[in-house]
Structure formats: structure tokens, C-alpha cells
Amino acid sequence: MATKEKWDAELYDGKHAFVWELAKDLVPLLGPKAGERILDIGCGTGHLTAEIAATGAEVIGLDRSDEMVREARKKFPGIRFEVMDGRELPFAEEFDGVFSNATLHWIKEPERVIAGIARALRPGGRFVAEFGGKGNIAGLMAAVKEACGKLELKFGKEMQPWYFPSVGEYARLLEKHGLEVREAALFDRPTPLEDEERGLRTWMEMFGGAILKQVPEEKRAALLEGTKRAAREELFREGRWVLDYRRLRIVAQRA
């Protein structure tokens, strides 16, 4: 989120539905109730926002991507969606709950987001989130690094645009801003990709834009093929790609 990426909302919905489908049990963990106000940070195309709204809660979905918000409004016209950067939340004690799925690992300034969440919550309000945690896609990134080496390309920080914290690291930031951690877990979630042979390439095209931007255009296809070769032994199982996701799940409450 340091630079504003363009997102292909159609590709996201068509080939990466696992982003919200594997996190549907987060909504019951949030426990939204009729009449409550809920903020969904990084709503994407709005599927989980709609799950929250179905409980009778008033929910606002935020995303930094114009494309995602446009698609969310089209799919769920009865819900309010806004384009907004998670680092710049303007709310003050307006929400009973703040929710976020598969978004916070895109923001390398986590403390700005956490401070905004703490301000946005009413006293006693809860924060429920899941995102990439320490060790997420480590096998994939090792394959990218190997492919870069063979193509004599630099593998630097610019190719790793994500923030994957440990439980302890993130819990300390939450507690610093008055959010008491009630539950925190880091767990493996091997995630099958659609498209079998093309799955990894499709994932890289959707989520690996920061990697591909660092590579001369004439070498991108070679990098993608090299990454597939390097990752195949570890990440290709029973005829399909399975990414080595690790998720950090958080439940916290404002004092």
C-alpha cells in the first residue's frame, strides 16, 4: 500500500475467491449484531462486508482500490463502500467493531493503522482481523529469489512489499494503543490455487505486482517460469499449486 496499485476486480473474484471464502468464520468471531456499526477495512469486492450486513449491523466497507470499491458497489448496492487508505482513518469512537481480512499485510506502517482503529472504536469495541503472519509464502519467495539469481536480477526489499508480523510483535503494537488482545494465533493454511498449471502465474499477476515491477519487461516471463520451476517440488501437489500461507488471527478489545 506504499504505492497505489491497480487491482483487477474481475480476476480477484474469478480466480481468488479463497481470499474471503476461507475467512468466513471470522464474521461469527466478530459477532456483529443488529443496530451495531461495523467498519470493514480492506473490503475488496465486498463479500464479507455483505456477510456482516446480513446480520442487521450497519457496515461501511473501505478499500484503497477504486476498482475494488466500484465492483463492491455494483455487487452490493445497499451497502456503503468508500475509497480510503487504512493509514488515514478519520473516525472517532464511531464503531462497535472493526473488521479486516487479508489486508493488513499490505500496509508496512502498521502502527498508523492500529492507532486509527483504536480511535475509531467506542470503549469496549472489538477488533477482529486475519492477515499474513510471520513465515507467510516463505517457500514462494525463496523460489522467486532463486529465479532472480539465475537471471542475474537483484532480489531486494522492493520485491517484498508485505508486512508479516509475529504474534508478539503485533500484540505489542495493539496494546501500546489501548487494544487488549483477547486471542492471537499464527497458523498454517496451505491454500490451493485455481487453474492448476497456471495457478501460480495467475497469483503472481494478481498479488505480485511489486515483484514484477522490479524486473525488466523482457525478463518477466522468464522470472515467472523460473519461479514455477524452483517452487514446483515444494508447492505443486496432486496436480495443483498449493501456496504456503500462514495467517495471523487477532481478536482485541478497546479498554
Summary of the structure (lengths in Angstrom):
residues: 255
radius of gyration: 18.4
end to end distance: 28.9
largest distance: 57.4
contacts: 830
relative contact order: 0.16
helix: 44%
strand: 25%
